[in-house]
């Protein structure tokens, strides 16, 4: 009975007493607000935890990135050191090459000077040999020719070529040895024989034939003959003994 009376009184107050009605409505709304606030706080706490985890993960990533940057920096430092060392080695090698090149240049110059000097001496020796041995060679050739070709007369043949048929201008033409014994043999003695020497000797033979009306046998004697001169001699009909 008391409960029913209390309910009836409460309903009356809600209908008739606006202040009471607002107070009750406020109390009822506060619970809802408190519930929402609690939910918001829970959601906020979850969000904070999530952000904290993200920050921790990001911090780990940043730490890993920094570690990788430090390792890369070390690698770059090592590479720079290697490049510096390689550059130093290349500079040393280049200096060595320069020194070797300078030494080779000096050796080449010394060699060229020595070779020129040797060539001058050989040329001088050849000239002296040609002048000094010419007469002795003719004397010696008498015995050789007589033994190989039979009895014959060895003499010096000289002729002034006014028309320049041999050298292209008027000049005295000489043959080291001329042998006449039925067959005419012209022998030219030289320290070396080139293609030009063969051609000149062939023209001397042609001049001899023109002057004496006898086609001579052409023989060249030399310790050195250019291989190309050998082929020219074969074509031109010049015998070469070396």
VOBA-1610 file (N, C-alpha, C; in pm, whole numbers, padded with zeros to 5 digits, always signed):
BEGIN
Unk+00084-00120+00000Unk+00000+00000+00000Unk+00087+00124+00000Unk+00193+00119+00076Unk+00285+00234+00084Unk+00354+00255-00049Unk+00392+00147-00118Unk+00460+00158-00248Unk+00368+00221-00350Unk+00244+00177-00349Unk+00148+00232-00444Unk+00127+00379-00418Unk+00119+00414-00295Unk+00099+00555-00259Unk+00218+00637-00304Unk+00342+00580-00291Unk+00464+00652-00331Unk+00466+00672-00481Unk+00427+00568-00555Unk+00423+00581-00701Unk+00325+00688-00744Unk+00205+00683-00679Unk+00103+00781-00714Unk+00151+00921-00686Unk+00219+00938-00574Unk+00271+01071-00538Unk+00377+01117-00638Unk+00462+01024-00680Unk+00566+01059-00777Unk+00506+01100-00910Unk+00404+01025-00953Unk+00339+01060-01078Unk+00273+01195-01069Unk+00213+01224-00957Unk+00148+01354-00941Unk+00249+01465-00947Unk+00361+01443-00877Unk+00464+01547-00877Unk+00520+01569-01017Unk+00535+01459-01094Unk+00586+01473-01231Unk+00490+01553-01318Unk+00357+01535-01290Unk+00259+01607-01369Unk+00245+01751-01323Unk+00253+01771-01196Unk+00216+01902-01144Unk+00338+01989-01110Unk+00449+01929-01076Unk+00566+02007-01029Unk+00674+02005-01139Unk+00682+02118-01207Unk+00778+02127-01320Unk+00922+02116-01273Unk+00952+02177-01160Unk+01089+02174-01107Unk+01130+02031-01075Unk+01034+01957-01013Unk+01063+01817-00980Unk+01081+01736-01108Unk+00993+01767-01205Unk+01001+01693-01332Unk+01136+01715-01400Unk+01185+01837-01401Unk+01315+01866-01462Unk+01429+01800-01387Unk+01416+01795-01255Unk+01520+01732-01174Unk+01530+01584-01205Unk+01410+01520-01216Unk+01410+01377-01247Unk+01467+01354-01387Unk+01424+01440-01482Unk+01475+01426-01619Unk+01626+01444-01622Unk+01677+01537-01543Unk+01822+01559-01539Unk+01895+01439-01485Unk+01835+01380-01378Unk+01899+01261-01321Unk+01905+01148-01422Unk+01791+01131-01492Unk+01790+01025-01593Unk+01891+01053-01706Unk+01904+01176-01749Unk+01999+01212-01856Unk+02143+01202-01810Unk+02171+01228-01686Unk+02307+01220-01633Unk+02362+01079-01643Unk+02278+00983-01614Unk+02325+00844-01627Unk+02367+00814-01770Unk+02283+00865-01861Unk+02317+00843-02003Unk+02448+00911-02039Unk+02460+01036-01991Unk+02582+01111-02020Unk+02703+01043-01959Unk+02683+01000-01834Unk+02795+00930-01769Unk+02834+00804-01844Unk+02732+00735-01895Unk+02761+00614-01973Unk+02837+00647-02101Unk+02791+00755-02165Unk+02860+00795-02289Unk+03003+00839-02260Unk+03016+00913-02149Unk+03150+00956-02112Unk+03242+00838-02084Unk+03187+00740-02015Unk+03265+00621-01986Unk+03308+00552-02115Unk+03210+00544-02209Unk+03241+00480-02336Unk+03347+00560-02412Unk+03328+00694-02408Unk+03427+00778-02474Unk+03565+00761-02414Unk+03568+00753-02280Unk+03696+00736-02214Unk+03760+00603-02253Unk+03680+00499-02261Unk+03733+00370-02302Unk+03786+00375-02445Unk+03703+00440-02533Unk+03749+00452-02672Unk+03877+00534-02680Unk+03882+00641-02600Unk+04001+00726-02600Unk+04123+00648-02552Unk+04100+00570-02445Unk+04211+00490-02394Unk+04260+00390-02499Unk+04163+00331-02571Unk+04202+00238-02678Unk+04282+00312-02787Unk+04231+00432-02821Unk+04300+00511-02923Unk+04441+00548-02878Unk+04453+00586-02751Unk+04585+00621-02698Unk+04678+00500-02702Unk+04623+00383-02663Unk+04705+00262-02668Unk+04749+00231-02811Unk+04652+00250-02906Unk+04684+00224-03046Unk+04792+00320-03095Unk+04778+00448-03062Unk+04877+00547-03103Unk+05013+00519-03038Unk+05006+00476-02912Unk+05132+00443-02844Unk+05204+00328-02915Unk+05123+00227-02953Unk+05183+00115-03026Unk+05242+00160-03159Unk+05165+00250-03226Unk+05216+00302-03353Unk+05345+00381-03334Unk+05346+00462-03229Unk+05467+00539-03201Unk+05584+00447-03170Unk+05555+00342-03095Unk+05662+00247-03065Unk+05713+00179-03193Unk+05615+00139-03279Unk+05655+00077-03405Unk+05734+00175-03492Unk+05683+00300-03498Unk+05754+00401-03576Unk+05892+00429-03518Unk+05898+00429-03385Unk+06028+00451-03322Unk+06125+00339-03357Unk+06074+00215-03359Unk+06158+00103-03398Unk+06204+00118-03544Unk+06106+00158-03629Unk+06143+00178-03770Unk+06249+00286-03784Unk+06228+00398-03710Unk+06326+00506-03718Unk+06463+00462-03666Unk+06459+00383-03558Unk+06586+00330-03507Unk+06654+00240-03610Unk+06572+00156-03676Unk+06627+00069-03779Unk+06682+00150-03896Unk+06603+00253-03934Unk+06650+00339-04043Unk+06780+00410-04006Unk+06787+00459-03883Unk+06910+00526-03839Unk+07028+00430-03839Unk+06998+00306-03795Unk+07105+00206-03794Unk+07152+00178-03937Unk+07053+00168-04029Unk+07090+00145-04169Unk+07167+00263-04226Unk+07126+00386-04190Unk+07198+00504-04236Unk+07341+00506-04183Unk+07353+00468-04056Unk+07488+00462-03998Unk+07574+00358-04070Unk+07514+00241-04099Unk+07588+00137-04171Unk+07626+00185-04312Unk+07529+00250-04379Unk+07557+00303-04512Unk+07665+00411-04506Unk+07658+00493-04403Unk+07761+00597-04388Unk+07898+00534-04371Unk+07903+00427-04290Unk+08030+00357-04272Unk+08079+00297-04404Unk+07982+00238-04478Unk+08021+00181-04607Unk+08074+00289-04701Unk+08005+00404-04703Unk+08051+00513-04788Unk+08189+00562-04746Unk+08209+00569-04615Unk+08342+00610-04567Unk+08449+00510-04612Unk+08415+00379-04599Unk+08509+00276-04643Unk+08533+00285-04794Unk+08425+00306-04871Unk+08441+00320-05016Unk+08525+00441-05051Unk+08501+00551-04980Unk+08582+00671-05005Unk+08729+00645-04976Unk+08754+00570-04867Unk+08892+00537-04835Unk+08953+00450-04946Unk+08872+00353-04994Unk+08922+00268-05103Unk+08951+00351-05228Unk+08859+00444-05261Unk+08881+00530-05377Unk+09007+00614-05360Unk+09024+00668-05242Unk+09144+00748-05216Unk+09270+00662-05231Unk+09263+00538-05179Unk+09377+00448-05190Unk+09403+00412-05336Unk+09294+00384-05410Unk+09309+00352-05552Unk+09366+00470-05630Unk+09316+00590-05597Unk+09369+00709-05665Unk+09518+00726-05636Unk+09555+00700-05512Unk+09696+00712-05476Unk+09779+00610-05554Unk+09727+00486-05563Unk+09799+00383-05638Unk+09809+00420-05786Unk+09697+00474-05843Unk+09700+00514-05983Unk+09801+00626-06004Unk+09806+00720-05911Unk+09904+00829-05924Unk+10047+00774-05920Unk+10071+00679-05828Unk+10204+00618-05821Unk+10236+00542-05950Unk+10134+00466-05999Unk+10157+00390-06123Unk+10183+00484-06240Unk+10107+00595-06245Unk+10126+00692-06353Unk+10266+00752-06347Unk+10311+00781-06224Unk+10446+00835-06210Unk+10550+00732-06257Unk+10525+00604-06221Unk+10618+00500-06267Unk+10619+00492-06420Unk+10497+00497-06480Unk+10489+00492-06625Unk+10562+00611-06688Unk+10546+00728-06627Unk+10616+00845-06679Unk+10767+00824-06672Unk+10812+00769-06558Unk+10956+00745-06542Unk+11004+00642-06645Unk+10924+00534-06663Unk+10961+00431-06761Unk+10962+00489-06902Unk+10859+00572-06931Unk+10853+00633-07064Unk+10973+00723-07089Unk+11009+00801-06985Unk+11126+00889-06999Unk+11252+00806-07019Unk+11262+00695-06943Unk+11380+00609-06957Unk+11386+00545-07095Unk+11268+00498-07142Unk+11264+00438-07276Unk+11298+00541-07384Unk+11248+00663-07363Unk+11280+00769-07459Unk+11431+00793-07463Unk+11492+00798-07342Unk+11636+00816-07336Unk+11710+00701-07402Unk+11663+00578-07373Unk+11727+00461-07435Unk+11711+00464-07587Unk+11590+00504-07633Unk+11568+00511-07777Unk+11659+00614-07842Unk+11673+00729-07774Unk+11762+00832-07828Unk+11907+00783-07829Unk+11947+00716-07718Unk+12083+00661-07715Unk+12102+00558-07826Unk+11998+00472-07842Unk+12007+00369-07946Unk+12016+00432-08085Unk+11932+00535-08109Unk+11936+00600-08240Unk+12071+00665-08266Unk+12125+00729-08160Unk+12257+00791-08178Unk+12363+00684-08206Unk+12354+00574-08127Unk+12450+00465-08149Unk+12435+00403-08286Unk+12308+00386-08327Unk+12283+00326-08458Unk+12333+00417-08570Unk+12307+00548-08555Unk+12357+00643-08657Unk+12509+00640-08664Unk+12571+00634-08545Unk+12717+00629-08543Unk+12767+00501-08608Unk+12700+00388-08574Unk+12739+00261-08634Unk+12721+00263-08785Unk+12609+00321-08829Unk+12584+00329-08973Unk+12689+00414-09043Unk+12725+00527-08978Unk+12829+00611-09037Unk+12962+00535-09048Unk+12991+00459-08941Unk+13116+00383-08945Unk+13112+00275-09052Unk+12996+00209-09061Unk+12984+00104-09163Unk+12994+00164-09302Unk+12925+00281-09321Unk+12932+00347-09451Unk+13076+00386-09485Unk+13143+00442-09382Unk+13283+00481-09404Unk+13369+00359-09434Unk+13342+00251-09357Unk+13418+00129-09380Unk+13391+00074-09519Unk+13261+00078-09559Unk+13226+00030-09692Unk+13293+00111-09800Unk+13295+00245-09779Unk+13360+00331-09878Unk+13509+00301-09885Unk+13572+00288-09767Unk+13715+00258-09766Unk+13741+00122-09828Unk+13653+00027-09796Unk+13670-00109-09851Unk+13658-00108-10003Unk+13558-00030-10053Unk+13539-00025-10197Unk+13659+00035-10267Unk+13715+00143-10209Unk+13830+00208-10272Unk+13955+00124-10258Unk+13977+00074-10138Unk+14102+00003-10110Unk+14105-00134-10175Unk+13987-00199-10182Unk+13989-00338-10228Unk+13960-00352-10376Unk+13920-00242-10440Unk+13884-00252-10581Unk+13996-00310-10665Unk+14114-00252-10653Unk+14229-00299-10732Unk+14269-00438-10689Unk+14272-00461-10557Unk+14311-00593-10507Unk+14209-00698-10550Unk+14080-00657-10553Unk+13977-00754-10593Unk+13995-00794-10739Unk+14021-00693-10824Unk+14041-00727-10965Unk+14158-00823-10984Unk+14263-00795-10904Unk+14378-00885-10913Unk+14339-01026-10868Unk+14263-01031-10757Unk+14221-01162-10707Unk+14123-01230-10800Unk+14040-01151-10867Unk+13940-01208-10956Unk+14001-01275-11078Unk+14121-01232-11115Unk+14184-01296-11231Unk+14192-01447-11211Unk+14244-01483-11093Unk+14257-01625-11065Unk+14122-01694-11057Unk+14026-01628-10993Unk+13893-01688-10979Unk+13827-01705-11115Unk+13831-01599-11195Unk+13766-01605-11327Unk+13835-01707-11417Unk+13965-01703-11415Unk+14038-01799-11498Unk+14007-01942-11457Unk+13994-01965-11326Unk+13967-02101-11278Unk+13823-02143-11309Unk+13727-02049-11295Unk+13587-02083-11315Unk+13546-02076-11462Unk+13591-01969-11529Unk+13545-01944-11665Unk+13646-01983-11771Unk+13764-02017-11729Unk+13868-02046-11826Unk+13958-01924-11845Unk+14057-01938-11931Unk+14153-01828-11952Unk+14080-01705-11999Unk+14114-01592-11947Unk+14051-01467-11987Unk+14133-01350-11941Unk+14104-01236-11999Unk+14175-01114-11968Unk+14087-01026-11880Unk+14139-00989-11762Unk+14065-00904-11669Unk+14117-00762-11682Unk+14028-00668-11703Unk+14070-00529-11716Unk+13960-00435-11666Unk+13998-00310-11651Unk+13905-00207-11608Unk+13842-00142-11731Unk+13708-00133-11730Unk+13642-00068-11843Unk+13583+00065-11796Unk+13620+00173-11866Unk+13572+00307-11833Unk+13524+00373-11961Unk+13412+00445-11949Unk+13356+00509-12069Unk+13277+00632-12024Unk+13296+00742-12098Unk+13224+00865-12065Unk+13089+00863-12138Unk+12985+00858-12061Unk+12848+00849-12114Unk+12796+00991-12140Unk+12816+01040-12262Unk+12775+01176-12295Unk+12623+01192-12300Unk+12554+01087-12340Unk+12409+01094-12355Unk+12335+01076-12221Unk+12408+01038-12117Unk+12343+01018-11987Unk+12250+00898-11984Unk+12285+00792-12056Unk+12198+00674-12063Unk+12196+00595-11932Unk+12305+00603-11857Unk+12313+00523-11733Unk+12255+00600-11614Unk+12305+00721-11590Unk+12267+00797-11470Unk+12168+00911-11498Unk+12132+00928-11626Unk+12038+01035-11659Unk+12106+01167-11689Unk+12237+01170-11683Unk+12315+01291-11716Unk+12454+01245-11758Unk+12527+01328-11831Unk+12662+01288-11874Unk+12750+01255-11754Unk+12816+01141-11758Unk+12900+01099-11646Unk+12993+00988-11690Unk+13104+00973-11615Unk+13197+00864-11639Unk+13137+00735-11583Unk+13136+00631-11665Unk+13082+00501-11624Unk+13199+00405-11606Unk+13202+00334-11492Unk+13309+00239-11464Unk+13249+00106-11422Unk+13317+00000-11463Unk+13280-00134-11419Unk+13400-00191-11347Unk+13379-00244-11228Unk+13490-00292-11147Unk+13577-00391-11223Unk+13518-00487-11292Unk+13595-00589-11363Unk+13528-00616-11498Unk+13607-00624-11602Unk+13556-00664-11733Unk+13643-00778-11784Unk+13584-00885-11824Unk+13659-01002-11871Unk+13624-01025-12017Unk+13725-01036-12101Unk+13703-01060-12244Unk+13778-01187-12284Unk+13704-01283-12322Unk+13766-01406-12372Unk+13658-01478-12453Unk+13630-01424-12563Unk+13520-01478-12641Unk+13388-01421-12590Unk+13355-01454-12468Unk+13235-01401-12402Unk+13277-01283-12315Unk+13204-01174-12328Unk+13235-01057-12247Unk+13155-01063-12117Unk+13226-01048-12007Unk+13163-01057-11874Unk+13194-00929-11798Unk+13087-00861-11754Unk+13104-00743-11670Unk+13073-00782-11527Unk+13165-00747-11436Unk+13146-00781-11295Unk+13149-00654-11213Unk+13044-00635-11134Unk+13034-00519-11046Unk+13045-00567-10901Unk+13140-00508-10828Unk+13160-00544-10688Unk+13108-00430-10601Unk+13019-00462-10506Unk+12964-00359-10417Unk+12952-00416-10276Unk+12958-00323-10178Unk+12942-00367-10039Unk+12800-00413-10011Unk+12703-00357-10087Unk+12565-00402-10079Unk+12498-00372-10212Unk+12393-00448-10242Unk+12325-00432-10370Unk+12177-00405-10345Unk+12129-00295-10401Unk+11988-00259-10391Unk+11922-00278-10527Unk+11790-00255-10532Unk+11718-00266-10659Unk+11771-00162-10758Unk+11802-00042-10706Unk+11856+00062-10792Unk+11991+00024-10850Unk+12074-00043-10769Unk+12206-00087-10818Unk+12191-00185-10935Unk+12093-00275-10922Unk+12070-00373-11029Unk+12028-00302-11158Unk+11936-00203-11143Unk+11889-00130-11261Unk+12002-00053-11327Unk+12087+00012-11246Unk+12200+00088-11301Unk+12297-00006-11373Unk+12327-00121-11310Unk+12421-00215-11370Unk+12367-00269-11502Unk+12235-00291-11508Unk+12174-00336-11633Unk+12193-00230-11742Unk+12177-00101-11707Unk+12198+00005-11806Unk+12346+00015-11848Unk+12437-00012-11752Unk+12580-00016-11788Unk+12605-00126-11891Unk+12542-00242-11870Unk+12556-00351-11966Unk+12502-00313-12103Unk+12387-00242-12104Unk+12330-00199-12232Unk+12422-00098-12301Unk+12483-00006-12221Unk+12577+00089-12279Unk+12700+00017-12334Unk+12749-00079-12259Unk+12865-00157-12303Unk+12835-00227-12435Unk+12715-00285-12443Unk+12675-00354-12567Unk+12667-00255-12683Unk+12615-00136-12657Unk+12603-00035-12763Unk+12740+00011-12812Unk+12832+00030-12717Unk+12965+00080-12752Unk+13049-00027-12820Unk+13046-00149-12766Unk+13134-00256-12814Unk+13066-00353-12910Unk+12935-00336-12929Unk+12858-00424-13018Unk+12867-00570-12976Unk+12878-00589-12845Unk+12883-00725-12789Unk+12791-00727-12666Unk+12703-00824-12662Unk+12615-00835-12545Unk+12690-00902-12431Unk+12715-00833-12320Unk+12795-00892-12212Unk+12710-00976-12116Unk+12781-01059-12048Unk+12722-01133-11935Unk+12741-01046-11810Unk+12634-01027-11732Unk+12637-00935-11619Unk+12641-01012-11487Unk+12745-00984-11406Unk+12761-01052-11277Unk+12786-00946-11169Unk+12711-00958-11060Unk+12731-00870-10944Unk+12776-00954-10826Unk+12875-00902-10751Unk+12928-00972-10634Unk+12913-00880-10513Unk+12850-00931-10404Unk+12829-00847-10285Unk+12801-00935-10164Unk+12845-00891-10045Unk+12814-00969-09925Unk+12669-00953-09880Unk+12602-00848-09927Unk+12461-00828-09888Unk+12381-00784-10010Unk+12267-00851-10033Unk+12180-00819-10146Unk+12037-00808-10096Unk+11971-00698-10130Unk+11830-00680-10097Unk+11749-00792-10165Unk+11662-00862-10089Unk+11583-00971-10150Unk+11506-00926-10274Unk+11457-00802-10274Unk+11385-00753-10391Unk+11480-00734-10510Unk+11606-00700-10479Unk+11705-00686-10585Unk+11733-00820-10653Unk+11726-00929-10574Unk+11746-01062-10633Unk+11640-01091-10738Unk+11514-01056-10708Unk+11406-01080-10804Unk+11424-00993-10928Unk+11461-00865-10906Unk+11484-00777-11020Unk+11598-00830-11107Unk+11705-00878-11042Unk+11820-00931-11116Unk+11779-01051-11201Unk+11695-01137-11145Unk+11650-01254-11221Unk+11572-01211-11345Unk+11487-01109-11328Unk+11406-01062-11441Unk+11493-00992-11546Unk+11593-00915-11501Unk+11677-00836-11591Unk+11796-00913-11646Unk+11815-01037-11602Unk+11924-01118-11655Unk+12059-01086-11595Unk+12059-01044-11467Unk+12183-01013-11396Unk+12211-01125-11298Unk+12331-01184-11305Unk+12369-01289-11210Unk+12425-01224-11084Unk+12381-01274-10970Unk+12429-01220-10843Unk+12493-01331-10761Unk+12613-01303-10708Unk+12685-01396-10621Unk+12706-01327-10487Unk+12663-01393-10380Unk+12673-01333-10248Unk+12717-01435-10145
//
